[in-house]
């Protein structure tokens, strides 16, 4: 799952070498923290959060359970 999040994030940003994904376990399920270059944060979030919401939707559909994706 971490690889999927990393792949999706790298495909959106200008500096894919600076994408880092960390997995945290919570009671509700895993949460993937995506860290990108400061100038790429806007690209990852997208207008009105559409890009990050699309990534969350894809990850949840693939996981078939509750999974979180956050941007740092």
N, CA, C and O atoms as a printed pandas DataFrame, in Angstrom:
     atom_number atom_name residue_name chain_id  residue_number  x_coord  y_coord  z_coord
0              1         N          UNK        A               1    0.820   -1.191    0.000
1              2        CA          UNK        A               1    0.000    0.000    0.000
2              3         C          UNK        A               1    0.868    1.262    0.000
3              4         O          UNK        A               1    0.555    2.240   -0.678
4              5         N          UNK        A               2    1.943    1.228    0.755
5              6        CA          UNK        A               2    2.858    2.361    0.817
6              7         C          UNK        A               2    3.422    2.660   -0.574
7              8         O          UNK        A               2    3.590    3.821   -0.949
8              9         N          UNK        A               3    3.709    1.609   -1.328
9             10        CA          UNK        A               3    4.239    1.779   -2.683
10            11         C          UNK        A               3    3.228    2.468   -3.601
11            12         O          UNK        A               3    3.604    3.285   -4.441
12            13         N          UNK        A               4    1.950    2.136   -3.440
13            14        CA          UNK        A               4    0.906    2.764   -4.244
14            15         C          UNK        A               4    0.818    4.251   -3.937
15            16         O          UNK        A               4    0.748    5.067   -4.855
16            17         N          UNK        A               5    0.821    4.610   -2.671
17            18        CA          UNK        A               5    0.758    6.018   -2.273
18            19         C          UNK        A               5    1.966    6.771   -2.831
19            20         O          UNK        A               5    1.831    7.874   -3.360
20            21         N          UNK        A               6    3.138    6.167   -2.709
21            22        CA          UNK        A               6    4.366    6.801   -3.203
22            23         C          UNK        A               6    4.308    6.976   -4.725
23            24         O          UNK        A               6    4.674    8.032   -5.240
24            25         N          UNK        A               7    3.860    5.963   -5.432
25            26        CA          UNK        A               7    3.749    6.034   -6.891
26            27         C          UNK        A               7    2.796    7.157   -7.312
27            28         O          UNK        A               7    3.119    7.943   -8.203
28            29         N          UNK        A               8    1.635    7.234   -6.680
29            30        CA          UNK        A               8    0.657    8.261   -7.033
30            31         C          UNK        A               8    1.193    9.660   -6.742
31            32         O          UNK        A               8    1.009   10.574   -7.546
32            33         N          UNK        A               9    1.852    9.830   -5.603
33            34        CA          UNK        A               9    2.401   11.138   -5.251
34            35         C          UNK        A               9    3.509   11.544   -6.218
35            36         O          UNK        A               9    3.563   12.694   -6.656
36            37         N          UNK        A              10    4.387   10.610   -6.550
37            38        CA          UNK        A              10    5.491   10.920   -7.465
38            39         C          UNK        A              10    4.998   11.279   -8.863
39            40         O          UNK        A              10    5.649   12.047   -9.571
40            41         N          UNK        A              11    3.863   10.734   -9.261
41            42        CA          UNK        A              11    3.356   11.015  -10.600
42            43         C          UNK        A              11    2.750   12.417  -10.713
43            44         O          UNK        A              11    2.505   12.896  -11.820
44            45         N          UNK        A              12    2.512   13.065   -9.595
45            46        CA          UNK        A              12    1.871   14.381   -9.598
46            47         C          UNK        A              12    2.874   15.524   -9.443
47            48         O          UNK        A              12    2.669   16.594  -10.017
48            49         N          UNK        A              13    3.932   15.330   -8.697
49            50        CA          UNK        A              13    4.847   16.420   -8.335
50            51         C          UNK        A              13    5.950   16.635   -9.371
51            52         O          UNK        A              13    6.189   15.785  -10.229
52            53         N          UNK        A              14    6.620   17.790   -9.274
53            54        CA          UNK        A              14    7.734   18.117  -10.167
54            55         C          UNK        A              14    9.055   17.502   -9.703
55            56         O          UNK        A              14    9.938   17.240  -10.520
56            57         N          UNK        A              15    9.192   17.271   -8.401
57            58        CA          UNK        A              15   10.424   16.721   -7.840
58            59         C          UNK        A              15   10.130   15.369   -7.177
59            60         O          UNK        A              15   10.062   15.288   -5.950
60            61         N          UNK        A              16    9.957   14.318   -7.970
61            62        CA          UNK        A              16    9.587   13.017   -7.403
62            63         C          UNK        A              16   10.649   12.419   -6.487
63            64         O          UNK        A              16   10.331   11.584   -5.640
64            65         N          UNK        A              17   11.901   12.832   -6.644
65            66        CA          UNK        A              17   12.958   12.294   -5.780
66            67         C          UNK        A              17   12.829   12.774   -4.338
67            68         O          UNK        A              17   13.451   12.202   -3.442
68            69         N          UNK        A              18   12.037   13.810   -4.101
69            70        CA          UNK        A              18   11.872   14.343   -2.743
70            71         C          UNK        A              18   10.604   13.840   -2.052
71            72         O          UNK        A              18   10.265   14.309   -0.965
72            73         N          UNK        A              19    9.911   12.902   -2.666
73            74        CA          UNK        A              19    8.698   12.331   -2.065
74            75         C          UNK        A              19    9.100   11.280   -1.034
75            76         O          UNK        A              19    9.886   10.380   -1.327
76            77         N          UNK        A              20    8.561   11.400    0.159
77            78        CA          UNK        A              20    8.789   10.430    1.236
78            79         C          UNK        A              20    7.432   10.034    1.806
79            80         O          UNK        A              20    6.581   10.890    2.048
80            81         N          UNK        A              21    7.233    8.736    2.019
81            82        CA          UNK        A              21    5.979    8.235    2.584
82            83         C          UNK        A              21    6.307    7.429    3.827
83            84         O          UNK        A              21    7.134    6.518    3.791
84            85         N          UNK        A              22    5.650    7.772    4.928
85            86        CA          UNK        A              22    5.807    7.033    6.172
86            87         C          UNK        A              22    4.456    6.453    6.562
87            88         O          UNK        A              22    3.417    7.086    6.376
88            89         N          UNK        A              23    4.485    5.256    7.101
89            90        CA          UNK        A              23    3.254    4.596    7.523
90            91         C          UNK        A              23    3.139    4.648    9.038
91            92         O          UNK        A              23    4.084    4.319    9.755
92            93         N          UNK        A              24    1.976    5.063    9.516
93            94        CA          UNK        A              24    1.687    5.059   10.951
94            95         C          UNK        A              24    0.465    4.198   11.185
95            96         O          UNK        A              24   -0.517    4.280   10.448
96            97         N          UNK        A              25    0.530    3.375   12.211
97            98        CA          UNK        A              25   -0.622    2.534   12.572
98            99         C          UNK        A              25   -1.448    3.255   13.634
99           100         O          UNK        A              25   -0.906    3.742   14.626
100          101         N          UNK        A              26   -2.755    3.320   13.423
101          102        CA          UNK        A              26   -3.676    3.898   14.399
102          103         C          UNK        A              26   -4.777    2.890   14.682
103          104         O          UNK        A              26   -4.844    1.833   14.054
104          105         N          UNK        A              27   -5.624    3.221   15.616
105          106        CA          UNK        A              27   -6.737    2.317   15.945
106          107         C          UNK        A              27   -7.678    2.138   14.764
107          108         O          UNK        A              27   -8.226    1.056   14.551
108          109         N          UNK        A              28   -7.861    3.214   13.994
109          110        CA          UNK        A              28   -8.791    3.167   12.865
110          111         C          UNK        A              28   -8.206    2.489   11.636
111          112         O          UNK        A              28   -8.946    2.096   10.734
112          113         N          UNK        A              29   -6.898    2.349   11.589
113          114        CA          UNK        A              29   -6.235    1.752   10.436
114          115         C          UNK        A              29   -4.962    2.505   10.120
115          116         O          UNK        A              29   -4.613    3.457   10.818
116          117         N          UNK        A              30   -4.270    2.095    9.084
117          118        CA          UNK        A              30   -3.013    2.766    8.743
118          119         C          UNK        A              30   -3.244    4.166    8.173
119          120         O          UNK        A              30   -4.248    4.438    7.515
120          121         N          UNK        A              31   -2.274    5.043    8.451
121          122        CA          UNK        A              31   -2.276    6.396    7.898
122          123         C          UNK        A              31   -0.929    6.597    7.221
123          124         O          UNK        A              31    0.119    6.365    7.824
124          125         N          UNK        A              32   -0.964    7.027    5.976
125          126        CA          UNK        A              32    0.255    7.261    5.215
126          127         C          UNK        A              32    0.526    8.755    5.166
127          128         O          UNK        A              32   -0.290    9.531    4.667
128          129         N          UNK        A              33    1.683    9.150    5.689
129          130        CA          UNK        A              33    2.087   10.546    5.725
130          131         C          UNK        A              33    2.984   10.808    4.518
131          132         O          UNK        A              33    4.050   10.204    4.397
132          133         N          UNK        A              34    2.569   11.686    3.642
133          134        CA          UNK        A              34    3.316   11.998    2.428
134          135         C          UNK        A              34    4.028   13.334    2.623
135          136         O          UNK        A              34    3.401   14.352    2.916
136          137         N          UNK        A              35    5.338   13.309    2.455
137          138        CA          UNK        A              35    6.140   14.520    2.571
138          139         C          UNK        A              35    6.734   14.824    1.200
139          140         O          UNK        A              35    7.351   13.965    0.570
140          141         N          UNK        A              36    6.537   16.062    0.752
141          142        CA          UNK        A              36    7.042   16.490   -0.551
142          143         C          UNK        A              36    7.788   17.811   -0.382
143          144         O          UNK        A              36    7.754   18.419    0.687
144          145         N          UNK        A              37    8.457   18.245   -1.439
145          146        CA          UNK        A              37    9.126   19.544   -1.429
146          147         C          UNK        A              37    8.074   20.635   -1.207
147          148         O          UNK        A              37    6.944   20.506   -1.677
148          149         N          UNK        A              38    8.436   21.706   -0.497
149          150        CA          UNK        A              38    7.455   22.775   -0.228
150          151         C          UNK        A              38    6.772   23.329   -1.476
151          152         O          UNK        A              38    5.585   23.654   -1.446
152          153         N          UNK        A              39    7.512   23.435   -2.559
153          154        CA          UNK        A              39    6.908   23.977   -3.780
154          155         C          UNK        A              39    5.982   22.982   -4.481
155          156         O          UNK        A              39    5.245   23.369   -5.388
156          157         N          UNK        A              40    6.005   21.722   -4.082
157          158        CA          UNK        A              40    5.130   20.704   -4.665
158          159         C          UNK        A              40    3.876   20.426   -3.842
159          160         O          UNK        A              40    3.002   19.678   -4.280
160          161         N          UNK        A              41    3.781   21.014   -2.665
161          162        CA          UNK        A              41    2.611   20.760   -1.810
162          163         C          UNK        A              41    1.308   21.142   -2.504
163          164         O          UNK        A              41    0.322   20.408   -2.441
164          165         N          UNK        A              42    1.314   22.276   -3.153
165          166        CA          UNK        A              42    0.112   22.731   -3.862
166          167         C          UNK        A              42   -0.284   21.791   -4.980
167          168         O          UNK        A              42   -1.471   21.562   -5.211
168          169         N          UNK        A              43    0.689   21.251   -5.670
169          170        CA          UNK        A              43    0.409   20.287   -6.741
170          171         C          UNK        A              43   -0.235   19.028   -6.187
171          172         O          UNK        A              43   -1.178   18.496   -6.772
172          173         N          UNK        A              44    0.279   18.551   -5.052
173          174        CA          UNK        A              44   -0.240   17.324   -4.456
174          175         C          UNK        A              44   -1.650   17.518   -3.908
175          176         O          UNK        A              44   -2.492   16.626   -4.006
176          177         N          UNK        A              45   -1.896   18.678   -3.339
177          178        CA          UNK        A              45   -3.229   18.949   -2.786
178          179         C          UNK        A              45   -4.223   19.256   -3.898
179          180         O          UNK        A              45   -5.353   18.769   -3.880
180          181         N          UNK        A              46   -3.801   20.060   -4.863
181          182        CA          UNK        A              46   -4.676   20.391   -5.989
182          183         C          UNK        A              46   -5.667   21.480   -5.646
183          184         O          UNK        A              46   -5.790   21.881   -4.489
184          185         N          UNK        A              47   -6.369   21.954   -6.647
185          186        CA          UNK        A              47   -7.381   22.994   -6.431
186          187         C          UNK        A              47   -8.520   22.421   -5.603
187          188         O          UNK        A              47   -9.124   21.408   -5.955
188          189         N          UNK        A              48   -8.795   23.093   -4.501
189          190        CA          UNK        A              48   -9.853   22.704   -3.565
190          191         C          UNK        A              48   -9.670   21.273   -3.066
191          192         O          UNK        A              48  -10.643   20.619   -2.689
192          193         N          UNK        A              49   -8.420   20.778   -3.059
193          194        CA          UNK        A              49   -8.131   19.461   -2.513
194          195         C          UNK        A              49   -8.527   18.293   -3.399
195          196         O          UNK        A              49   -8.632   17.162   -2.925
196          197         N          UNK        A              50   -8.742   18.551   -4.655
197          198        CA          UNK        A              50   -9.229   17.492   -5.548
198          199         C          UNK        A              50   -8.210   16.391   -5.796
199          200         O          UNK        A              50   -8.580   15.218   -5.859
200          201         N          UNK        A              51   -6.938   16.737   -5.936
201          202        CA          UNK        A              51   -5.921   15.723   -6.236
202          203         C          UNK        A              51   -5.729   14.792   -5.044
203          204         O          UNK        A              51   -5.736   13.572   -5.205
204          205         N          UNK        A              52   -5.557   15.358   -3.844
205          206        CA          UNK        A              52   -5.347   14.506   -2.665
206          207         C          UNK        A              52   -6.593   13.673   -2.370
207          208         O          UNK        A              52   -6.476   12.535   -1.918
208          209         N          UNK        A              53   -7.763   14.210   -2.614
209          210        CA          UNK        A              53   -8.986   13.424   -2.415
210          211         C          UNK        A              53   -9.059   12.273   -3.405
211          212         O          UNK        A              53   -9.512   11.185   -3.050
212          213         N          UNK        A              54   -8.625   12.490   -4.625
213          214        CA          UNK        A              54   -8.598   11.417   -5.618
214          215         C          UNK        A              54   -7.620   10.324   -5.207
215          216         O          UNK        A              54   -7.911    9.136   -5.347
216          217         N          UNK        A              55   -6.460   10.731   -4.699
217          218        CA          UNK        A              55   -5.481    9.754   -4.223
218          219         C          UNK        A              55   -6.056    8.953   -3.060
219          220         O          UNK        A              55   -5.905    7.732   -3.013
220          221         N          UNK        A              56   -6.710    9.631   -2.126
221          222        CA          UNK        A              56   -7.340    8.937   -0.982
222          223         C          UNK        A              56   -8.384    7.935   -1.460
223          224         O          UNK        A              56   -8.457    6.818   -0.947
224          225         N          UNK        A              57   -9.189    8.328   -2.436
225          226        CA          UNK        A              57  -10.227    7.437   -2.962
226          227         C          UNK        A              57   -9.618    6.194   -3.592
227          228         O          UNK        A              57  -10.088    5.082   -3.352
228          229         N          UNK        A              58   -8.575    6.375   -4.396
229          230        CA          UNK        A              58   -7.915    5.231   -5.024
230          231         C          UNK        A              58   -7.310    4.290   -3.988
231          232         O          UNK        A              58   -7.433    3.071   -4.104
232          233         N          UNK        A              59   -6.660    4.857   -2.980
233          234        CA          UNK        A              59   -6.015    4.033   -1.948
234          235         C          UNK        A              59   -7.056    3.270   -1.142
235          236         O          UNK        A              59   -6.867    2.090   -0.849
236          237         N          UNK        A              60   -8.146    3.929   -0.784
237          238        CA          UNK        A              60   -9.211    3.244   -0.019
238          239         C          UNK        A              60   -9.850    2.134   -0.834
239          240         O          UNK        A              60  -10.147    1.066   -0.299
240          241         N          UNK        A              61  -10.065    2.370   -2.120
241          242        CA          UNK        A              61  -10.661    1.341   -2.978
242          243         C          UNK        A              61   -9.727    0.147   -3.101
243          244         O          UNK        A              61  -10.176   -0.999   -3.078
244          245         N          UNK        A              62   -8.456    0.404   -3.230
245          246        CA          UNK        A              62   -7.473   -0.675   -3.347
246          247         C          UNK        A              62   -7.365   -1.457   -2.042
247          248         O          UNK        A              62   -7.235   -2.681   -2.054
248          249         N          UNK        A              63   -7.420   -0.749   -0.922
249          250        CA          UNK        A              63   -7.248   -1.397    0.384
250          251         C          UNK        A              63   -8.504   -2.125    0.845
251          252         O          UNK        A              63   -8.418   -3.090    1.604
252          253         N          UNK        A              64   -9.661   -1.675    0.396
253          254        CA          UNK        A              64  -10.942   -2.246    0.820
254          255         C          UNK        A              64  -11.154   -2.134    2.325
255          256         O          UNK        A              64  -11.846   -2.957    2.926
256          257         N          UNK        A              65  -10.556   -1.115    2.925
257          258        CA          UNK        A              65  -10.739   -0.839    4.352
258          259         C          UNK        A              65  -10.396    0.613    4.592
259          260         O          UNK        A              65  -10.019    1.328    3.664
260          261         N          UNK        A              66  -10.524    1.052    5.829
261          262        CA          UNK        A              66  -10.245    2.443    6.155
262          263         C          UNK        A              66   -8.743    2.705    6.161
263          264         O          UNK        A              66   -7.994    2.073    6.906
264          265         N          UNK        A              67   -8.316    3.639    5.326
265          266        CA          UNK        A              67   -6.914    4.018    5.199
266          267         C          UNK        A              67   -6.865    5.529    5.076
267          268         O          UNK        A              67   -7.682    6.126    4.375
268          269         N          UNK        A              68   -5.913    6.147    5.751
269          270        CA          UNK        A              68   -5.769    7.589    5.670
270          271         C          UNK        A              68   -4.531    7.983    4.878
271          272         O          UNK        A              68   -3.523    7.276    4.884
272          273         N          UNK        A              69   -4.619    9.115    4.201
273          274        CA          UNK        A              69   -3.476    9.689    3.485
274          275         C          UNK        A              69   -3.414   11.156    3.869
275          276         O          UNK        A              69   -4.367   11.900    3.636
276          277         N          UNK        A              70   -2.300   11.578    4.456
277          278        CA          UNK        A              70   -2.126   12.962    4.901
278          279         C          UNK        A              70   -0.911   13.565    4.243
279          280         O          UNK        A              70    0.036   12.854    3.909
280          281         N          UNK        A              71   -0.930   14.883    4.052
281          282        CA          UNK        A              71    0.199   15.605    3.462
282          283         C          UNK        A              71    0.903   16.375    4.562
283          284         O          UNK        A              71    0.270   17.047    5.377
284          285         N          UNK        A              72    2.256   16.265    4.571
285          286        CA          UNK        A              72    3.038   17.045    5.534
286          287         C          UNK        A              72    3.890   18.034    4.808
287          288         O          UNK        A              72    4.628   18.793    5.437
